[in-house]
Amino acid sequence: MGPNGQGKTNIVEAIRYLATLGSHRVNGSGALIGDGEERATIFGTLRNGERDVSVGVSLKRSGASEATVSGNPAKVSEVPRWVSAVMFAPEDSAIVRGEPGFRRQFLDDLVISTSPSMAAVYADFDRVLRQRNKLLKTLRSNSRSSDLSSLEVWNTSFVSLAAEIVSHRRTQWANILPHVSQAYEHLAGGHEITADYIAKGYVIHGKTSREEILERISQALLSVEASERERGLSLVGPQRDDLELMISRQPARTHASQGETWSLALSLRLGTAAWLRDDRPSGDPIIILDDVFAELDARRRAQLVSVVAQYEQLIVTSAVEEDIPHELHGKSFDVNGGVVVAR
């Protein structure tokens, strides 16, 4: 607990970063490093039953990030397999009503949370996407045969990684959808929750295999080849797709009320947590509620508490102590100027 701007969110965001390798507030790691500093370090010890493991990540302004697991150097993409956490925050309403990038981020966090080995695939895809866009910008002004040959090589890697990401996004969404629907019914009553994965520039429906997705992305790249060279930008792939969330078959982005928006946003996180609890060997994820209760009416507060209180570890931040429901008991800490003091 503590006034706004004192560092509460920084603490819980650090836990979330270890679980997903991303921030819920900003893209990239630069904004997570303090002003005037060249790096930021997150270090934690995780306990599951009788087993302890320490993990650390060092983010740099220049150069690649570094990681350790139990004191030994490790790939950064290895860290999420040791950390399971689900974070609820006021920004979550943007998943429902915001730009497509918020929903893509939700899907990607979901994939990494449920399949930690995919963190390496995302890292490779980001690298290939940057290189491909760089080459497309070059081709915009100079179509040398050597550059065209290089583009073919990058296309092969791009399509393979893109198909892997899209396939995992759709599979993991299908896995958590029943949990999301159950959570929404608990919070808001009997409305059907569905969603369509919107692939931009190619078409996929139903149970499309990874091989079929790969083929359709390959075909789509051929169809937009001229446009991509003209614009110097990759126009097809998971970096442009969207998830259309629907309540009772109506698009939530345009039709959901404020209460329905919050209920659906909470249900997306609750559904993720329930799936992780049932299917990941680490058991209960750490549940983080970052200043969430201030946004909810009394009924939704009580309903949220009834669900999250069942999890093994719950971390709550609040600027006002009275916003924390009295049903939640535990250790209390004051945060002031980035310093955390136990009461």
Backbone hydrogen bonds, N-H to C=O, Kabsch-Sander energy under -0.5 kcal/mol:
donor,donor_aa,acceptor,acceptor_aa,energy
2,G,318,S,-1.5
6,Q,3,P,-1.0
11,I,7,G,-1.4
12,V,8,K,-1.6
13,E,9,T,-2.9
14,A,10,N,-1.5
15,I,11,I,-1.2
16,R,12,V,-2.2
17,Y,13,E,-2.5
18,L,14,A,-1.7
19,A,15,I,-1.2
20,T,16,R,-2.0
21,L,17,Y,-3.1
23,S,26,V,-0.6
32,L,29,S,-1.5
33,I,30,G,-1.3
37,E,34,G,-2.2
40,A,59,L,-2.0
42,I,57,V,-2.8
44,G,55,V,-2.7
46,L,53,V,-3.3
48,N,51,R,-2.6
51,R,48,N,-1.8
53,V,46,L,-2.2
55,V,44,G,-2.8
56,G,68,T,-2.1
57,V,42,I,-2.6
58,S,66,E,-2.9
59,L,40,A,-3.2
59,L,57,V,-0.5
61,R,38,E,-2.3
66,E,58,S,-2.1
67,A,74,A,-0.7
68,T,56,G,-2.1
69,V,72,N,-2.6
70,S,54,S,-3.6
72,N,69,V,-1.8
74,A,67,A,-2.3
78,E,75,K,-1.9
79,V,76,V,-1.6
81,R,78,E,-0.9
82,W,79,V,-2.3
83,V,79,V,-0.6
83,V,80,P,-0.6
85,A,83,V,-0.5
86,V,286,I,-2.8
88,F,288,I,-3.3
92,D,89,A,-2.3
93,S,90,P,-1.4
94,A,91,E,-1.8
95,I,92,D,-1.7
96,V,92,D,-0.7
96,V,93,S,-0.7
97,R,93,S,-2.2
98,G,94,A,-2.2
102,F,99,E,-1.7
103,R,99,E,-0.8
104,R,100,P,-2.5
105,Q,101,G,-2.2
106,F,102,F,-1.9
107,L,103,R,-2.5
108,D,104,R,-2.6
109,D,105,Q,-2.7
110,L,106,F,-2.4
111,V,107,L,-2.5
112,I,108,D,-2.3
113,S,109,D,-2.6
114,T,110,L,-2.4
115,S,111,V,-2.8
118,M,115,S,-2.6
119,A,116,P,-1.9
120,A,117,S,-1.0
121,V,117,S,-0.6
122,Y,118,M,-2.4
123,A,119,A,-2.0
124,D,120,A,-2.2
125,F,121,V,-2.6
126,D,122,Y,-2.7
127,R,123,A,-1.8
128,V,124,D,-2.6
129,L,125,F,-3.1
130,R,126,D,-2.1
131,Q,127,R,-2.2
132,R,128,V,-2.9
133,N,129,L,-2.6
134,K,130,R,-2.2
135,L,131,Q,-2.2
136,L,132,R,-2.5
137,K,133,N,-2.0
138,T,134,K,-1.5
139,L,135,L,-2.4
140,R,136,L,-1.2
141,S,137,K,-0.6
141,S,138,T,-1.1
142,N,138,T,-1.4
144,R,142,N,-1.1
148,L,144,R,-2.0
149,S,145,S,-2.2
150,S,146,S,-2.0
151,L,147,D,-2.2
152,E,148,L,-1.7
153,V,149,S,-1.6
154,W,150,S,-2.4
155,N,151,L,-2.7
156,T,152,E,-1.7
157,S,153,V,-1.5
158,F,154,W,-2.9
159,V,155,N,-2.9
160,S,156,T,-1.8
161,L,157,S,-2.4
162,A,158,F,-2.9
163,A,159,V,-2.4
164,E,160,S,-1.6
165,I,161,L,-2.2
166,V,162,A,-2.7
167,S,163,A,-2.4
168,H,164,E,-2.1
169,R,165,I,-2.8
170,R,166,V,-2.3
171,T,167,S,-2.2
172,Q,168,H,-2.8
173,W,169,R,-2.1
174,A,170,R,-2.0
175,N,171,T,-1.8
176,I,172,Q,-1.9
177,L,173,W,-1.8
179,H,176,I,-0.5
180,V,176,I,-2.5
181,S,177,L,-2.8
182,Q,178,P,-2.0
183,A,179,H,-2.4
184,Y,180,V,-2.6
185,E,181,S,-2.2
186,H,182,Q,-1.7
187,L,183,A,-2.1
188,A,184,Y,-3.3
189,G,184,Y,-0.7
189,G,185,E,-1.2
191,H,189,G,-1.8
194,T,192,E,-0.5
194,T,246,M,-2.0
196,D,244,E,-1.8
198,I,196,D,-0.7
198,I,242,D,-3.0
199,A,197,Y,-0.8
200,K,198,I,-0.6
201,G,199,A,-0.6
202,Y,199,A,-0.6
208,T,206,G,-1.8
213,I,209,S,-2.4
214,L,210,R,-2.7
215,E,211,E,-2.1
216,R,212,E,-2.2
217,I,213,I,-2.4
218,S,214,L,-2.2
219,Q,215,E,-2.2
220,A,216,R,-2.1
221,L,217,I,-2.3
222,L,218,S,-1.6
223,S,219,Q,-1.7
224,V,220,A,-1.4
225,E,222,L,-0.8
228,E,224,V,-2.8
229,R,225,E,-1.9
230,E,226,A,-2.2
231,R,227,S,-2.2
232,G,228,E,-2.2
233,L,228,E,-1.2
235,L,233,L,-0.5
237,G,200,K,-0.6
240,R,237,G,-2.0
241,D,237,G,-0.6
242,D,198,I,-2.2
244,E,196,D,-2.9
245,L,243,L,-0.9
246,M,194,T,-2.9
247,I,250,Q,-2.5
248,S,192,E,-3.4
248,S,246,M,-0.5
250,Q,247,I,-1.6
252,A,245,L,-3.0
253,R,245,L,-0.6
254,T,251,P,-0.7
255,H,251,P,-2.2
256,A,252,A,-1.6
261,T,257,S,-2.6
262,W,258,Q,-2.2
263,S,259,G,-2.3
264,L,260,E,-2.5
265,A,261,T,-2.6
266,L,262,W,-2.6
267,S,263,S,-2.1
268,L,264,L,-2.1
269,R,265,A,-1.3
270,L,266,L,-2.8
271,G,267,S,-2.9
272,T,268,L,-1.6
273,A,269,R,-2.6
274,A,270,L,-2.5
275,W,271,G,-2.0
276,L,272,T,-2.5
277,R,273,A,-2.5
278,D,274,A,-1.7
279,D,275,W,-2.4
280,R,276,L,-2.1
283,G,280,R,-2.2
286,I,84,S,-2.8
287,I,313,Q,-2.4
288,I,86,V,-2.7
288,I,286,I,-0.5
289,L,315,I,-3.0
290,D,88,F,-3.0
290,D,288,I,-0.6
291,D,289,L,-1.0
291,D,317,T,-1.4
295,E,292,V,-1.8
296,L,293,F,-1.2
301,R,297,D,-2.4
302,A,298,A,-2.2
303,Q,299,R,-2.1
304,L,300,R,-2.7
305,V,301,R,-2.6
306,S,302,A,-2.0
307,V,303,Q,-0.9
307,V,304,L,-0.8
308,V,304,L,-2.7
309,A,305,V,-2.2
310,Q,307,V,-1.3
311,Y,308,V,-1.9
315,I,287,I,-3.1
317,T,289,L,-2.6
323,D,320,V,-1.8
324,I,321,E,-1.5
328,L,325,P,-1.8
329,H,327,E,-0.5
334,D,341,V,-2.9
335,V,1,M,-2.9
336,N,339,V,-2.2
338,G,6,Q,-2.2
339,V,336,N,-1.6
341,V,334,D,-2.6
341,V,339,V,-0.5
343,R,332,S,-2.4
